[in-house]
Amino acid sequence: MSIDKFQASELLHGRAVNTTGTKWIVPDLNDRDGEGHIKLRAINIPDFDLTTELSRIRGIKLNEEEKEVVIDKLKNGQRVDIQIKTGKNIQKLEIEANPLKREINFYDALHKKASVGNLAVSVPEKSRNVVKMDIDKKRQQRAKI
């Protein structure tokens, strides 16, 4: 497991770093050694493909060269600035790889995690139903009050 100083910095920020192919180094922020240092986990995650995850984001326009640059940065643990077109508006966001959950995390201009529901991202139909059910439950609870 060899990492450079830039990747080490990203690990200290809590982000995962891809070493080779499907192998990722993930900081375990809840587990520390006897001296208080964050433990790192080397994990093989074969079913996490950044190219596929990027293609699921609607409104993002990247040519092949730009896509490769973004993927390389994500693999190195970096947050990447992107712009997503939503209707007539353009949203500026940051993204980072989350291989443990096999997804890409989104952050708004204030560096707060953005929810998928507020973005122009393709969401599987099953997830849409769960969100809709949660909204319906909240409406029913408000109606009772």
Secondary structure, DSSP 8 states (H G I E B T S, - for coil): ----HHHHHHHHTT--EEEETTEEEEEEEEEE-TTS-EEEEEEE-TT--HHHHHHTBTT----HHHHHHHHHHHHTT--EEEEEEETTEEEEEEEEEETTTTEEEEE-TTS-EE-GGGTTB---HHHHHHHHHHHHHHHHHHHH-
